[in-house]
């Protein structure tokens, strides 16, 4: 039978599939290395490679270096509470894995709207919870064990991650502890893009908190001053800030 040359679309597709398989294999091998140590690593590594070769129908050549630590501060992932996909891990499996890696559950991206099964529902709260997004963060013990410069950078990254994932109160508590108890100076990072992103979101957050009846203005502006070592811009000064221009 005559063999026809592959089109460029087919070649790109083959390359993309190969890259995906290599990345997945590398990630699993890294997890096994960090979980099982050098003794159990070789046998587990062989098992994983054999599985990938059987799935893909070809040999897998791996070049991966074992790392002793990870800089992952937070993870957001879809999780399943019912066997929606064949062979997919359930929430309990993922949560155990995260706990073993030193991460703790923060929250779910779930407002009460599940998989609707009938017409007689209330707005926003209905159905069965089959899946959701879950968020994990590094525990305080591991976070605050880092040295000064690394700690400051990790605090900024984690605080921004927390704000972006609906945990503004945890972010504020984290920042206040870092500054008042751990000696972190956020002013040293003023002007860096990730700090500016955090500062902008913090300004918007504290402006919203000023409208909360249970909070006094002095309490809100005092917390902002503690974290950022500057006065909170009130009235027309707020949107004149260079962060909003």
Secondary structure as UniProt FT lines:
FT   HELIX           8..56
FT   STRAND          74..80
FT   TURN            86..87
FT   HELIX           91..100
FT   TURN            101..102
FT   STRAND          103..108
FT   TURN            123..124
FT   STRAND          125..126
FT   STRAND          131..138
FT   HELIX           140..143
FT   TURN            144..145
FT   HELIX           148..164
FT   TURN            165..166
FT   HELIX           168..180
FT   HELIX           186..189
FT   TURN            190..191
FT   HELIX           193..209
FT   TURN            210..211
FT   TURN            213..214
FT   HELIX           217..228
FT   HELIX           235..237
FT   TURN            238..240
FT   HELIX           242..244
//
